Amino acid sequence: MSLALVRTVVGAAVLAVASFSSQASLIVNGDFEANPINPNSWTWKPSSEVPGWQGSNIEIWNSMNGVQAMTGNHFIELNAHGGNTGAWSIFQSFATDIGQSYELSFYYRARNGSNEQFEVTVADLSQTLNEHTNQGWSFFSSSFVATDTNTTLRFTSHNSGTIGNFLDGVSVVAQQGVAAVSAPATFGVFAAGLLALGLTRRSRHKG
């Protein structure tokens, strides 16, 4: 294997990763920008009026109390204003291919304190997030495998009341073959190529 070929392989892997990261999300209105809201204000709406989402009321913020959105101008508070029966919970369903791996990611933040917590569930993935702070946004990313042709992503608050659990930048993208190659794996390909190149040069010198 020539050094030029090794560079081509590594370059292709990096390009594939970049292509994967730029794929369109399967989530509709994942950054909650669809409803117009004036800067430094907030509003709440029944989920039927927030494109893409279902479930409890949804409280949408735009740069309130010094908190800036991570994507776009808006973010939501899961524990919304208005009446609610049971736990605060919003969800969205989208088409998937059985056996396909997907990457879920989003930003989250507490409003008042680190005791705020919520659960995220999708297909075979279920996780409670209770370590978040109100001093900045945290980032969640994890993969799941679709078990049906229609998959539901759900966020459910573990706190009562109308204060707590900010969310923004919700995204789900399919992991496409080589696009899932990680940086260490890419380095491994490069190292293997260099080793092959060294062995080839040694054999030529011996001849």
C-alpha positions as CSV (number, residue, x, y, z in Angstrom):
1,M,0.0,0.0,0.0
2,S,1.4,3.4,-1.0
3,L,1.4,6.4,1.3
4,A,-0.8,8.2,-1.2
5,L,-3.4,5.4,-0.9
6,V,-3.3,5.6,2.9
7,R,-4.0,9.4,2.7
8,T,-6.9,8.7,0.3
9,V,-8.4,6.1,2.7
10,V,-8.1,8.4,5.7
11,G,-9.4,11.4,3.7
12,A,-12.5,9.3,2.6
13,A,-13.2,8.3,6.2
14,V,-13.0,11.9,7.4
15,L,-15.2,13.1,4.5
16,A,-17.8,10.4,5.4
17,V,-17.9,11.5,9.0
18,A,-18.4,15.1,7.9
19,S,-21.1,14.0,5.6
20,F,-22.8,12.1,8.4
21,S,-22.8,15.0,10.7
22,S,-24.5,17.2,8.1
23,Q,-27.4,14.9,7.5
24,A,-30.9,16.2,7.9
25,S,-32.5,15.4,11.2
26,L,-35.6,13.2,11.2
27,I,-37.1,15.3,14.0
28,V,-39.5,18.1,12.9
29,N,-39.0,21.4,14.7
30,G,-36.2,20.0,16.9
31,D,-34.9,23.5,17.7
32,F,-38.4,24.9,18.4
33,E,-38.1,27.8,16.0
34,A,-41.5,27.2,14.2
35,N,-43.6,29.5,16.5
36,P,-42.8,33.2,16.4
37,I,-41.8,34.7,19.8
38,N,-40.4,38.1,20.5
39,P,-36.9,38.4,22.0
40,N,-36.7,38.4,25.8
41,S,-40.1,36.8,26.1
42,W,-41.9,33.5,26.4
43,T,-45.2,31.8,25.6
44,W,-46.8,28.5,26.2
45,K,-48.9,26.5,23.8
46,P,-50.7,23.2,23.7
47,S,-48.6,20.8,21.8
48,S,-51.1,20.6,19.0
49,E,-50.0,24.2,18.1
50,V,-46.2,23.3,18.1
51,P,-45.3,21.7,14.8
52,G,-43.9,18.1,15.1
53,W,-44.6,17.6,18.8
54,Q,-47.4,16.0,20.8
55,G,-48.2,15.5,24.5
56,S,-48.3,18.1,27.3
57,N,-48.2,21.9,26.9
58,I,-44.9,23.3,25.6
59,E,-43.4,26.5,27.0
60,I,-41.2,28.3,24.5
61,W,-38.5,30.8,25.5
62,N,-36.5,33.4,23.6
63,S,-33.5,34.8,25.5
64,M,-35.3,35.0,28.9
65,N,-33.6,35.5,32.2
66,G,-30.1,35.6,30.6
67,V,-30.5,32.1,29.1
68,Q,-29.6,31.9,25.4
69,A,-30.7,29.1,23.0
70,M,-28.0,26.7,21.8
71,T,-29.5,26.4,18.3
72,G,-31.5,29.3,16.7
73,N,-33.3,31.7,19.1
74,H,-35.7,29.4,20.9
75,F,-35.6,26.6,23.4
76,I,-38.4,25.0,25.6
77,E,-39.1,24.3,29.2
78,L,-40.5,20.8,29.6
79,N,-42.3,21.7,32.8
80,A,-44.6,24.2,31.0
81,H,-47.2,26.7,32.1
82,G,-50.9,25.8,32.2
83,G,-52.8,22.8,33.6
84,N,-51.5,19.3,33.2
85,T,-52.6,15.8,34.3
86,G,-49.8,13.5,35.3
87,A,-46.1,14.0,34.4
88,W,-45.1,16.6,31.9
89,S,-44.2,14.7,28.7
90,I,-43.8,15.5,25.1
91,F,-43.1,13.2,22.2
92,Q,-42.6,12.9,18.5
93,S,-42.9,9.9,16.1
94,F,-40.9,9.4,12.9
95,A,-40.3,6.8,10.2
96,T,-37.4,4.4,10.8
97,D,-35.9,1.2,9.3
98,I,-35.9,-1.9,11.5
99,G,-32.3,-2.8,12.5
100,Q,-30.9,0.6,11.4
101,S,-28.7,2.5,14.0
102,Y,-29.6,6.1,14.7
103,E,-27.9,8.9,16.6
104,L,-30.0,10.9,19.1
105,S,-28.6,14.3,20.4
106,F,-29.9,17.3,22.2
107,Y,-29.0,20.1,24.7
108,Y,-30.4,20.2,28.2
109,R,-30.2,22.5,31.2
110,A,-31.8,23.0,34.6
111,R,-33.8,26.1,35.2
112,N,-33.4,26.6,39.0
113,G,-31.4,23.7,40.4
114,S,-29.5,20.5,39.7
115,N,-32.3,18.5,41.3
116,E,-34.4,18.8,38.2
117,Q,-34.4,15.7,36.1
118,F,-36.1,14.1,33.2
119,E,-36.2,10.8,31.2
120,V,-35.6,10.4,27.5
121,T,-36.8,7.2,25.8
122,V,-36.6,6.1,22.2
123,A,-36.6,2.5,20.9
124,D,-34.1,0.5,23.0
125,L,-32.7,3.6,24.7
126,S,-34.0,4.8,28.0
127,Q,-32.0,7.2,30.3
128,T,-32.7,9.6,33.2
129,L,-30.7,12.8,33.2
130,N,-30.3,14.2,36.7
131,E,-26.8,15.6,36.8
132,H,-27.5,18.8,34.8
133,T,-26.8,22.3,36.0
134,N,-28.5,25.7,35.7
135,Q,-25.1,27.4,34.9
136,G,-24.9,26.3,31.3
137,W,-26.1,23.8,28.7
138,S,-25.1,20.1,28.6
139,F,-25.0,18.0,25.5
140,F,-26.4,14.5,25.2
141,S,-25.6,12.1,22.4
142,S,-26.3,8.3,22.2
143,S,-27.2,5.7,19.6
144,F,-30.2,3.4,19.3
145,V,-31.4,0.7,17.0
146,A,-34.8,1.0,15.5
147,T,-37.1,-2.0,16.3
148,D,-40.1,-0.8,14.3
149,T,-40.9,1.2,11.1
150,N,-42.3,4.0,13.3
151,T,-40.3,5.1,16.3
152,T,-41.3,7.5,19.1
153,L,-38.9,9.8,21.0
154,R,-40.3,11.0,24.4
155,F,-39.1,13.4,27.1
156,T,-40.8,13.0,30.5
157,S,-40.1,15.3,33.5
158,H,-39.6,13.7,36.9
159,N,-40.4,17.0,38.6
160,S,-43.9,18.3,39.4
161,G,-44.9,22.0,39.0
162,T,-44.3,24.4,36.1
163,I,-40.6,25.1,36.6
164,G,-37.8,23.0,35.2
165,N,-35.9,21.1,32.5
166,F,-34.9,23.2,29.4
167,L,-34.4,21.4,26.1
168,D,-33.0,22.6,22.7
169,G,-31.5,21.2,19.4
170,V,-33.2,17.8,19.4
171,S,-31.9,15.7,16.5
172,V,-32.0,12.2,15.2
173,V,-29.9,11.1,12.2
174,A,-29.3,7.7,10.6
175,Q,-25.8,6.2,10.9
176,Q,-24.8,5.3,7.4
177,G,-22.1,2.6,7.1
178,V,-18.6,4.1,7.1
179,A,-20.0,7.4,8.4
180,A,-19.9,5.8,11.9
181,V,-16.1,5.5,11.8
182,S,-14.7,7.2,14.9
183,A,-11.5,9.2,15.1
184,P,-9.5,6.4,16.8
185,A,-10.6,4.0,14.1
186,T,-9.5,6.4,11.4
187,F,-6.1,6.7,13.1
188,G,-6.0,2.9,13.1
189,V,-6.5,2.8,9.4
190,F,-3.7,5.3,8.9
191,A,-1.3,3.4,11.3
192,A,-2.0,0.2,9.5
193,G,-1.2,1.8,6.2
194,L,2.1,3.2,7.5
195,L,3.0,-0.3,8.8
196,A,2.2,-1.9,5.4
197,L,4.3,0.8,3.7
198,G,7.3,0.1,6.0
199,L,7.1,-3.6,5.3
200,T,6.9,-3.1,1.6
201,R,10.0,-0.9,1.7
202,R,11.9,-3.5,3.8
203,S,11.1,-6.3,1.3
204,R,12.4,-4.1,-1.5
205,H,15.7,-3.4,0.2
206,K,16.2,-7.1,0.9
207,G,15.7,-8.0,-2.8
